[in-house]
Amino acid sequence: MKKNDVVSVITLAGEFVGKLVELDGSSIELSDPRMVVQGPDGGMGFAKGICSTGKLEPESVVMNVVYVTPTAPEVEKGYREFTSGIALV
């Protein structure tokens, strides 16, 4: 995984997707982070932030991780569409 790759992160608080800024031991910095939530149709969706009381659409976040993995292509596509507002073909 390298800088700006879209990654999936599992923490004790839930699952997040964002662009990798830095991975340092048990902590990670993500830019354009989004919490994974249940969508209105019952499928997967993305929150406009990372916590209920946090700033909407934060630029970055640093969090402790349980594990980090490259994001599945279909999830990365959905994340990029959600964060950019541009539908990818």
JOURBEL-V792368 format. One record per residue. N is the residue number from 1. PSI is psi in whole degrees, -180 to 180 (999 if undefined). Layout:
BEGIN
n->N psi->PSI
n->N psi->PSI
END
This chain:
BEGIN
n->1 psi->139
n->2 psi->168
n->3 psi->137
n->4 psi->-2
n->5 psi->144
n->6 psi->125
n->7 psi->156
n->8 psi->134
n->9 psi->128
n->10 psi->128
n->11 psi->176
n->12 psi->-19
n->13 psi->-10
n->14 psi->-164
n->15 psi->140
n->16 psi->153
n->17 psi->139
n->18 psi->-180
n->19 psi->129
n->20 psi->126
n->21 psi->-54
n->22 psi->138
n->23 psi->119
n->24 psi->93
n->25 psi->-116
n->26 psi->7
n->27 psi->155
n->28 psi->145
n->29 psi->129
n->30 psi->142
n->31 psi->152
n->32 psi->47
n->33 psi->147
n->34 psi->139
n->35 psi->138
n->36 psi->128
n->37 psi->170
n->38 psi->129
n->39 psi->171
n->40 psi->-26
n->41 psi->7
n->42 psi->-10
n->43 psi->-168
n->44 psi->144
n->45 psi->-178
n->46 psi->138
n->47 psi->160
n->48 psi->4
n->49 psi->-158
n->50 psi->-9
n->51 psi->161
n->52 psi->-37
n->53 psi->6
n->54 psi->171
n->55 psi->138
n->56 psi->142
n->57 psi->58
n->58 psi->150
n->59 psi->-36
n->60 psi->166
n->61 psi->148
n->62 psi->130
n->63 psi->158
n->64 psi->143
n->65 psi->152
n->66 psi->-48
n->67 psi->161
n->68 psi->140
n->69 psi->152
n->70 psi->146
n->71 psi->143
n->72 psi->144
n->73 psi->-41
n->74 psi->-31
n->75 psi->-41
n->76 psi->-42
n->77 psi->-47
n->78 psi->-40
n->79 psi->-47
n->80 psi->-38
n->81 psi->-43
n->82 psi->-45
n->83 psi->-25
n->84 psi->-24
n->85 psi->7
n->86 psi->122
n->87 psi->127
n->88 psi->145
n->89 psi->999
END
